Amino acid sequence: QVQLVESGGGSVQTGGSLRLSCAASGNTNGRYCMGWFRQAPGKEREGIALINHDSSTRYADSVKGRFTISRDTAKNTLFLQMNTLKPEDTATYYCAASGRWFCGYSDMRAWGKGILVTISS
């Protein structure tokens, strides 16, 4: 069992930045593959970033070049640095854990409750 808690969400103007954090606890390994997802109103959940055991990363085209996923293994904390934010980035953001060393977006088995990010024009 893994518990994931997101923090750092809020409201920011177009072009601004936010940094999301995800604290992991319970039966987990800080080096497991983890990811960030988001769901905008009326849209499907979208996988936007992954980080594997070897720290290799992958990004969705919608955020590539603007968002950066990273982690502090010792603190079991996952981060998502979001820059050059757009109104289209408005969504509920979720962190997720796979329990595997390497993963794809479909491999997630534990989820946070989500945190709202709102970008105003």
N, C-alpha and C positions, 0 to 999 in steps of 0.2 A: 504494500500500500504506500502510495506517495501522495503527499499534500503539496499543492502548488498555490501560491498566493501572489497575484499581480499587484503592483503599485506604480505610482508615477503618472497616472493618467490625468486628464483634465482638459481644459480648453485653451486653445492657442490660435493666433491669427495666421492666415495664409503666409507661407514663407518662414514660419517659425520652427522651433525644434522642441522635442520632448524626448525624455529617456525613460523607458519602461523597465521595471525590474520584476523578477519572478523569483521568489524565495521557495526553494524546495526542501522538504523534510520527509522523514519517514524512511521506508525501505527503498532507498535509491542510491545511485552512484553518481557523483558529480561529473563524471566523464561520459555518461550516457548521451546518446543522440537526443537532442531536444529541439523544439521549434516554436515559432510564433505564428498564430493564425489571426484572422480578423473576419468579422461579419458585419456588413453594412445593412441598414434597413432595406428589406425587400430583396436582398441578394444572398447567394449561397456563401457558406464559409469558405474562405480562401487561405491556403497556406502561403505564407509570405517569406519565411526564412527558416533555415535549418543549420544546426551546427553538430558535427559528428564527433566521435571519440578522438579522432586525430586533429580536431579543430578546423577541418575543412568545412566550408560553408556553401550554401546555395540560396538563391533569392528568386522570388517571382519577378517577372518582367515589370510589374507595376511599381515595384519599390527599389529595384536594382539601381545602384548609384546614389540613392538617397538614404537608405536604411542600412544599419550595420548590426549584426547579431554578435554577441560575445558572452563570455561567462567568467565568473570567479569560482574556480573549482573548489578551493578551500572553504568558501562560504556557501557553496551550493546555491549560487545565485546566477540567474540568466538575465541578460540585458538586451534591450533593443533601442539603439540610438536612432531617432527619427529626425531627419533634417529636411529642409525645403518642403515643409508640409503643405498639402493641397486640400481643398474641400473634399475631394474624392477619398481622402484618407480617413474621413470621419467613419468610425465603426467601433464596435466592441472588440477589444483585443484579448486574445487568450494565449497563455503559454501552455505547452504540452510536453510530456515526456514519453519516450518510446520503450524504455527498459532494454534497449539494444545499443550496441556500440556504433552501428551505422544504421541509418533509417531513411525512409521517404516520408512524405506527408501522410500517407495512409497507415503508417505504423504506430501512431500515437495511441497510448493506452491510459494515460492519466492526464487530466485537464484541470486548469484553474477555472475559477468562476467567471473570469472576464473583467475587464476594466474599460470604461468608456473614454474614448478620445474624440474630441470635437474640434474641427477646424473651421473657423469662421472666415468669411471673405472680407 
